[in-house]
Each structure stands twice: as structure tokens, then as C-alpha cells.
Amino acid sequence: MNLAISGDVIMLWLAAGAAFLVLFLGARAIAAAVVSTGRFANLVEAMVSFVDENIVREFLGEHGRKWFGFFASLFFFILFANLIGKIPIPGFHSPTGAIEVTATLAVMVFVIAQVVGLVKLGPVGYFKRKFLLPAPLWVKLPGIPIMFLVLLAEPFSLCVRLFANMTAGHMVLLTFATAPMVGGVWLLNQPHVLAKAAAVLPFGLSVILVAFELFVAFIQAFIFTLLSALYLSESLEEHH
């Protein structure tokens, strides 16, 4: 077994450290404010409130307070893991673009949801909730293996969605941002003044594409955390 520290591991450490530092400094700034907070503290507070209101409370209801810390940590960790690959430093890349990273996150969420379901419903209640369709017996029995596959589809979809979007987004950004930049350099090297002025357009397009990729990084962190909360809420339900 190869236990060497890979580039993805280093990126994960950096992402976790950045998420912790931002939240820690933001919490200190909010706690120290007497009248009003600064822009940084306001941003952190707004993002934490966004996770609380749109994910935790929306899907977990009365259980939200207990699980807020977990889902807030999950959201910010994935967000920074997505964003770290946008830093223009050689060797920096998004660890969520590696299937083993997203698979680990998905399996972690899946195991937690199933353990919570077993504790909440008991083995019999859990089996009924997850594997028995609300239908006649002749439909329930053949439906058990189908429901098992549906259950396994949850971590698979979490894993593949985040991995595919981050990988595809990186490739699209690299392709469509590099081409305009090359075109912009070519225009700058032209003798005509209008050609040099037109070089602003390709460089402007590159900036727009980078901004869009930052938006995608946020959306993918939101979707992963939202679906995780949804899967957990299904395990916390009392009845089918």
C-alpha cells in the first residue's frame, strides 16, 4: 500500500487550513464587533447564514441545530477545495477533481446517513424505510434489490457529480481562457493601433470565464452539501 503524501493530499490540507482560518478569523471579527462588522466578517456571516437557512433548516428542520456544524464544515471545505485550483500558482489544483477525493467524501456522508437511520429507526424500521416499497407484498419482495441499488446510487451520484463538474470545468476554463489570451497577445503584437486596442476583448473574455468558474466552484459545494442534507433527512424520517 502506497502511503506517500500526494499532491492531492497537500491540496486537501491547504483547503482545510484555509477554510478553518477564514471561519476562525471571521468568528473572531464578528464576536469582537461592538456596533458593526467589517466586509470580511459580513461575508463570512452571510455565507454561514446561507448554509444554515438554505440547507440545514430547509431539509433537517428540528434536527438542524444538531447537524449545522457538520454541514457548514462540509460546505466550506468543499468550497475551498474547489477554489484552491483557481489560484494561478504552478502545482495548485482542485483536489475535488480527483475521483478518490470525491468518493471519500460521498462514502463518508453515506455511512453517516445510514448509521443515523439505523439508530433512529432501529434495524427493522430502517429495513422497512429503505428497502420496502409502499405496495403489495408481490411488489415489495422484487423491489428489495432495486431499492438496494437506489440506495447505492446516492453516494455514486454525489461522487461523480462533483468530480465530473470540477474536472470538466477545469478543462473548459483551460481551453477557453487560454485561447483568448493567446489571441490577445497576438493582437498586441500587431503594428496597427486598432488591433492593439482590440486585444482588450480576448483578455476581458478570459476574466469573465475565470469569474464563471469561481461561481461553479460555489454552486458545486452548495449542491453537494444540499444533497447530503437531503439524504440525511431521509434517514431521520419516522415513516416512509
TORVOTOR-197704 format. One record per residue (C-alpha): x, y, z; residue in one letter; residue number from 1. Coordinates in pm, 1 decimal. Layout:
REM TORVOTOR-197704
+----------+----------+----------+--------+-------+
|       c1 |       c2 |       c3 | marlum | torlo |
+----------+----------+----------+--------+-------+
|        X |        Y |        Z |      a |   NUM |
...
+----------+----------+----------+--------+-------+
REM end
This chain:
REM TORVOTOR-197704
+----------+----------+----------+--------+-------+
|       c1 |       c2 |       c3 | marlum | torlo |
+----------+----------+----------+--------+-------+
|      0.0 |      0.0 |      0.0 |      m |     1 |
|    135.9 |    337.9 |   -104.4 |      n |     2 |
|    104.7 |    582.9 |    185.5 |      l |     3 |
|    313.5 |    858.4 |     24.9 |      a |     4 |
|    182.1 |   1212.6 |     54.2 |      i |     5 |
|     48.6 |   1306.1 |   -289.8 |      s |     6 |
|    -27.7 |   1644.3 |   -439.5 |      g |     7 |
|   -398.4 |   1591.1 |   -373.6 |      d |     8 |
|   -329.1 |   1534.1 |     -4.0 |      v |     9 |
|   -130.9 |   1857.4 |     17.0 |      i |    10 |
|   -409.8 |   2046.3 |   -160.2 |      m |    11 |
|   -662.7 |   1896.2 |     83.2 |      l |    12 |
|   -453.2 |   2010.9 |    378.0 |      w |    13 |
|   -430.0 |   2360.4 |    232.1 |      l |    14 |
|   -804.3 |   2370.2 |    163.0 |      a |    15 |
|   -888.0 |   2253.4 |    515.8 |      a |    16 |
|   -642.9 |   2501.9 |    665.8 |      g |    17 |
|   -780.5 |   2788.9 |    456.7 |      a |    18 |
|  -1139.6 |   2701.9 |    549.9 |      a |    19 |
|  -1050.8 |   2684.3 |    920.3 |      f |    20 |
|   -856.6 |   3011.3 |    909.0 |      l |    21 |
|  -1131.3 |   3203.6 |    729.4 |      v |    22 |
|  -1403.6 |   3077.2 |    963.2 |      l |    23 |
|  -1189.2 |   3131.8 |   1273.2 |      f |    24 |
|  -1093.9 |   3488.2 |   1180.4 |      l |    25 |
|  -1448.7 |   3561.8 |   1070.4 |      g |    26 |
|  -1590.9 |   3434.5 |   1400.3 |      a |    27 |
|  -1341.6 |   3641.7 |   1599.6 |      r |    28 |
|  -1422.5 |   3955.1 |   1398.9 |      a |    29 |
|  -1796.6 |   3902.8 |   1447.2 |      i |    30 |
|  -1758.2 |   3837.4 |   1820.7 |      a |    31 |
|  -1532.1 |   4141.0 |   1868.6 |      a |    32 |
|  -1762.1 |   4381.9 |   1682.2 |      a |    33 |
|  -1946.9 |   4624.9 |   1905.7 |      v |    34 |
|  -2156.4 |   4820.0 |   1655.1 |      v |    35 |
|  -2084.4 |   4690.6 |   1307.4 |      s |    36 |
|  -1854.5 |   4438.8 |   1145.1 |      t |    37 |
|  -1619.9 |   4478.5 |    850.8 |      g |    38 |
|  -1666.9 |   4346.9 |    499.8 |      r |    39 |
|  -1475.8 |   4027.0 |    567.3 |      f |    40 |
|  -1681.5 |   3942.5 |    875.3 |      a |    41 |
|  -2002.0 |   4031.7 |    692.7 |      n |    42 |
|  -1909.8 |   3799.6 |    406.9 |      l |    43 |
|  -1832.5 |   3508.3 |    638.4 |      v |    44 |
|  -2150.7 |   3566.8 |    837.0 |      e |    45 |
|  -2359.0 |   3585.7 |    518.7 |      a |    46 |
|  -2218.9 |   3258.1 |    386.5 |      m |    47 |
|  -2270.7 |   3079.8 |    718.8 |      v |    48 |
|  -2628.6 |   3209.0 |    730.6 |      s |    49 |
|  -2676.4 |   3094.1 |    371.6 |      f |    50 |
|  -2581.4 |   2737.1 |    464.5 |      v |    51 |
|  -2796.7 |   2748.1 |    777.1 |      d |    52 |
|  -3111.3 |   2882.3 |    609.3 |      e |    53 |
|  -3095.3 |   2720.2 |    265.4 |      n |    54 |
|  -2955.8 |   2378.5 |    353.6 |      i |    55 |
|  -2967.0 |   2285.4 |    720.3 |      v |    56 |
|  -3300.2 |   2435.6 |    826.0 |      r |    57 |
|  -3462.8 |   2369.3 |    489.3 |      e |    58 |
|  -3400.3 |   1993.9 |    492.6 |      f |    59 |
|  -3336.9 |   1899.2 |    854.7 |      l |    60 |
|  -3586.4 |   2119.8 |   1036.2 |      g |    61 |
|  -3577.7 |   2048.2 |   1409.4 |      e |    62 |
|  -3261.8 |   1839.0 |   1366.3 |      h |    63 |
|  -3079.0 |   2127.1 |   1200.7 |      g |    64 |
|  -2916.6 |   2273.2 |   1512.0 |      r |    65 |
|  -2750.2 |   1940.2 |   1590.9 |      k |    66 |
|  -2612.0 |   1897.0 |   1238.1 |      w |    67 |
|  -2529.4 |   2255.7 |   1145.7 |      f |    68 |
|  -2159.0 |   2226.2 |   1234.1 |      g |    69 |
|  -2113.1 |   1919.1 |   1017.6 |      f |    70 |
|  -2278.8 |   2062.8 |    707.6 |      f |    71 |
|  -2117.2 |   2404.8 |    745.4 |      a |    72 |
|  -1776.5 |   2234.8 |    768.6 |      s |    73 |
|  -1857.9 |   2017.0 |    467.4 |      l |    74 |
|  -1967.5 |   2315.8 |    258.3 |      f |    75 |
|  -1668.3 |   2535.9 |    336.0 |      f |    76 |
|  -1419.2 |   2251.0 |    297.6 |      f |    77 |
|  -1551.8 |   2160.2 |    -48.8 |      i |    78 |
|  -1573.3 |   2527.8 |   -145.4 |      l |    79 |
|  -1208.6 |   2592.9 |    -61.8 |      f |    80 |
|  -1104.9 |   2261.9 |   -218.3 |      a |    81 |
|  -1275.2 |   2379.9 |   -538.0 |      n |    82 |
|  -1132.9 |   2731.4 |   -523.1 |      l |    83 |
|   -773.9 |   2638.2 |   -447.4 |      i |    84 |
|   -732.7 |   2510.8 |   -802.2 |      g |    85 |
|   -813.1 |   2856.7 |   -938.8 |      k |    86 |
|   -504.5 |   3009.5 |   -779.4 |      i |    87 |
|   -253.2 |   3072.5 |  -1060.6 |      p |    88 |
|     39.7 |   2901.4 |   -887.5 |      i |    89 |
|    218.3 |   2605.0 |  -1052.1 |      p |    90 |
|    121.3 |   2280.5 |   -883.9 |      g |    91 |
|   -202.6 |   2414.1 |   -737.4 |      f |    92 |
|   -510.9 |   2220.8 |   -842.4 |      h |    93 |
|   -857.0 |   2138.0 |   -710.9 |      s |    94 |
|   -839.1 |   1808.9 |   -515.6 |      p |    95 |
|  -1210.6 |   1763.8 |   -586.5 |      t |    96 |
|  -1104.9 |   1697.9 |   -945.0 |      g |    97 |
|   -974.6 |   1358.8 |   -823.5 |      a |    98 |
|  -1228.9 |   1077.1 |   -807.7 |      i |    99 |
|  -1078.4 |    926.7 |   -491.7 |      e |   100 |
|  -1133.0 |   1253.8 |   -302.8 |      v |   101 |
|  -1495.9 |   1296.2 |   -403.4 |      t |   102 |
|  -1558.0 |    924.7 |   -345.5 |      a |   103 |
|  -1424.0 |    952.5 |      9.8 |      t |   104 |
|  -1649.2 |   1249.6 |     82.3 |      l |   105 |
|  -1950.9 |   1071.4 |    -67.3 |      a |   106 |
|  -1887.6 |    748.7 |    126.9 |      v |   107 |
|  -1845.5 |    946.8 |    448.9 |      m |   108 |
|  -2184.4 |   1115.5 |    400.9 |      v |   109 |
|  -2344.9 |    785.1 |    300.4 |      f |   110 |
|  -2214.8 |    596.1 |    605.5 |      v |   111 |
|  -2323.2 |    874.8 |    843.1 |      i |   112 |
|  -2672.6 |    880.7 |    691.7 |      a |   113 |
|  -2712.8 |    503.1 |    721.1 |      q |   114 |
|  -2581.4 |    485.8 |   1077.9 |      v |   115 |
|  -2815.2 |    768.9 |   1179.5 |      v |   116 |
|  -3103.9 |    583.3 |   1013.7 |      g |   117 |
|  -3022.8 |    261.8 |   1199.3 |      l |   118 |
|  -3002.8 |    442.3 |   1533.0 |      v |   119 |
|  -3314.7 |    648.0 |   1471.5 |      k |   120 |
|  -3540.4 |    377.8 |   1324.6 |      l |   121 |
|  -3387.3 |     56.5 |   1455.5 |      g |   122 |
|  -3284.2 |   -231.6 |   1227.3 |      p |   123 |
|  -3641.4 |   -333.5 |   1140.2 |      v |   124 |
|  -3763.5 |     20.4 |   1085.2 |      g |   125 |
|  -3452.6 |    102.1 |    881.9 |      y |   126 |
|  -3507.0 |   -200.8 |    658.3 |      f |   127 |
|  -3870.7 |   -111.5 |    602.2 |      k |   128 |
|  -3787.0 |    252.3 |    539.0 |      r |   129 |
|  -3506.9 |    187.4 |    290.9 |      k |   130 |
|  -3595.3 |   -137.2 |    113.7 |      f |   131 |
|  -3971.1 |   -196.2 |    122.0 |      l |   132 |
|  -4189.7 |    -12.8 |   -123.6 |      l |   133 |
|  -4535.2 |    108.9 |    -11.0 |      p |   134 |
|  -4700.4 |   -153.5 |   -228.6 |      a |   135 |
|  -4847.7 |   -506.2 |   -213.8 |      p |   136 |
|  -4622.6 |   -789.9 |    -98.6 |      l |   137 |
|  -4573.6 |   -925.4 |   -450.8 |      w |   138 |
|  -4423.3 |   -587.7 |   -541.6 |      v |   139 |
|  -4227.5 |   -537.7 |   -216.9 |      k |   140 |
|  -4015.2 |   -852.6 |   -248.8 |      l |   141 |
|  -3888.3 |   -800.0 |   -606.4 |      p |   142 |
|  -3837.3 |   -434.0 |   -519.2 |      g |   143 |
|  -3581.0 |   -503.6 |   -245.4 |      i |   144 |
|  -3278.4 |   -542.0 |   -478.5 |      p |   145 |
|  -3397.6 |   -242.6 |   -678.3 |      i |   146 |
|  -3418.1 |    -28.6 |   -365.0 |      m |   147 |
|  -3072.0 |   -151.1 |   -267.4 |      f |   148 |
|  -2935.3 |    -24.6 |   -598.9 |      l |   149 |
|  -3120.0 |    303.4 |   -549.3 |      v |   150 |
|  -2956.0 |    336.7 |   -208.0 |      l |   151 |
|  -2609.6 |    277.2 |   -355.3 |      l |   152 |
|  -2682.0 |    534.6 |   -624.1 |      a |   153 |
|  -2677.1 |    809.4 |   -360.5 |      e |   154 |
|  -2300.5 |    809.5 |   -289.1 |      p |   155 |
|  -2227.0 |    732.3 |   -654.4 |      f |   156 |
|  -2417.3 |   1038.1 |   -772.6 |      s |   157 |
|  -2253.0 |   1259.8 |   -509.3 |      l |   158 |
|  -1908.7 |   1137.6 |   -604.6 |      c |   159 |
|  -1942.2 |   1156.1 |   -982.2 |      v |   160 |
|  -2130.2 |   1488.0 |   -992.9 |      r |   161 |
|  -1865.4 |   1681.5 |   -801.6 |      l |   162 |
|  -1573.6 |   1507.8 |   -972.7 |      f |   163 |
|  -1714.9 |   1546.9 |  -1324.8 |      a |   164 |
|  -1811.1 |   1910.6 |  -1284.1 |      n |   165 |
|  -1478.7 |   2016.6 |  -1137.0 |      m |   166 |
|  -1278.2 |   1819.3 |  -1393.0 |      t |   167 |
|  -1486.2 |   1939.5 |  -1686.8 |      a |   168 |
|  -1488.4 |   2295.2 |  -1555.6 |      g |   169 |
|  -1109.8 |   2298.1 |  -1527.3 |      h |   170 |
|  -1067.8 |   2167.1 |  -1882.0 |      m |   171 |
|  -1318.5 |   2413.1 |  -2026.6 |      v |   172 |
|  -1156.9 |   2701.6 |  -1840.8 |      l |   173 |
|   -811.5 |   2598.8 |  -1957.5 |      l |   174 |
|   -926.4 |   2571.0 |  -2319.0 |      t |   175 |
|  -1148.7 |   2875.9 |  -2349.7 |      f |   176 |
|   -937.6 |   3102.0 |  -2130.1 |      a |   177 |
|   -606.1 |   3013.1 |  -2291.3 |      t |   178 |
|   -728.7 |   3063.9 |  -2647.5 |      a |   179 |
|   -846.6 |   3424.7 |  -2593.3 |      p |   180 |
|   -525.0 |   3507.3 |  -2408.5 |      m |   181 |
|   -318.5 |   3376.1 |  -2698.0 |      v |   182 |
|   -533.9 |   3580.6 |  -2933.7 |      g |   183 |
|   -487.7 |   3885.1 |  -2714.9 |      g |   184 |
|   -109.1 |   3850.0 |  -2720.4 |      v |   185 |
|   -120.2 |   3814.7 |  -3099.3 |      w |   186 |
|   -325.7 |   4134.2 |  -3130.9 |      l |   187 |
|    -88.0 |   4322.3 |  -2902.4 |      l |   188 |
|    199.7 |   4231.2 |  -3130.4 |      n |   189 |
|     24.7 |   4374.2 |  -3437.2 |      q |   190 |
|    151.7 |   4713.3 |  -3562.4 |      p |   191 |
|   -193.3 |   4867.3 |  -3612.1 |      h |   192 |
|   -322.9 |   5063.9 |  -3313.5 |      v |   193 |
|   -679.2 |   4933.1 |  -3358.7 |      l |   194 |
|   -551.2 |   4575.4 |  -3337.1 |      a |   195 |
|   -374.6 |   4655.6 |  -3011.7 |      k |   196 |
|   -692.9 |   4813.0 |  -2874.8 |      a |   197 |
|   -895.0 |   4505.0 |  -2973.8 |      a |   198 |
|   -668.0 |   4292.2 |  -2752.4 |      a |   199 |
|   -878.0 |   4408.8 |  -2458.1 |      v |   200 |
|  -1168.0 |   4189.0 |  -2573.3 |      l |   201 |
|   -992.6 |   3849.5 |  -2555.4 |      p |   202 |
|   -840.2 |   3931.7 |  -2217.9 |      f |   203 |
|  -1179.5 |   4051.0 |  -2094.1 |      g |   204 |
|  -1334.5 |   3720.5 |  -2204.9 |      l |   205 |
|  -1071.3 |   3531.8 |  -2005.4 |      s |   206 |
|  -1162.5 |   3729.5 |  -1693.6 |      v |   207 |
|  -1532.6 |   3650.3 |  -1745.0 |      i |   208 |
|  -1457.0 |   3278.7 |  -1781.4 |      l |   209 |
|  -1249.9 |   3275.8 |  -1463.7 |      v |   210 |
|  -1533.1 |   3451.8 |  -1276.7 |      a |   211 |
|  -1778.6 |   3192.8 |  -1408.0 |      f |   212 |
|  -1553.9 |   2911.9 |  -1287.7 |      e |   213 |
|  -1547.6 |   3065.9 |   -940.2 |      l |   214 |
|  -1927.6 |   3066.3 |   -947.5 |      f |   215 |
|  -1926.9 |   2697.4 |  -1049.7 |      v |   216 |
|  -1696.8 |   2616.9 |   -755.7 |      a |   217 |
|  -1950.7 |   2774.3 |   -519.0 |      f |   218 |
|  -2250.2 |   2604.2 |   -681.8 |      i |   219 |
|  -2089.7 |   2258.9 |   -669.1 |      q |   220 |
|  -2010.9 |   2296.8 |   -297.6 |      a |   221 |
|  -2371.1 |   2404.3 |   -241.1 |      f |   222 |
|  -2520.1 |   2113.5 |   -439.9 |      i |   223 |
|  -2301.7 |   1851.0 |   -269.3 |      f |   224 |
|  -2391.2 |   1980.6 |     76.2 |      t |   225 |
|  -2759.6 |   2018.3 |    -12.1 |      l |   226 |
|  -2788.4 |   1660.5 |   -139.5 |      l |   227 |
|  -2600.5 |   1533.6 |    164.6 |      s |   228 |
|  -2852.1 |   1707.4 |    391.1 |      a |   229 |
|  -3135.6 |   1562.0 |    183.1 |      l |   230 |
|  -3002.0 |   1206.4 |    220.1 |      y |   231 |
|  -2959.9 |   1252.0 |    594.3 |      l |   232 |
|  -3311.0 |   1393.0 |    629.0 |      s |   233 |
|  -3448.8 |   1080.8 |    461.8 |      e |   234 |
|  -3277.9 |    867.9 |    726.1 |      s |   235 |
|  -3425.1 |   1083.3 |   1003.6 |      l |   236 |
|  -3783.4 |   1047.9 |    884.9 |      e |   237 |
|  -4003.7 |    838.4 |   1106.8 |      e |   238 |
|  -4221.6 |    696.7 |    831.0 |      h |   239 |
|  -4187.8 |    609.1 |    464.6 |      h |   240 |
+----------+----------+----------+--------+-------+
REM end
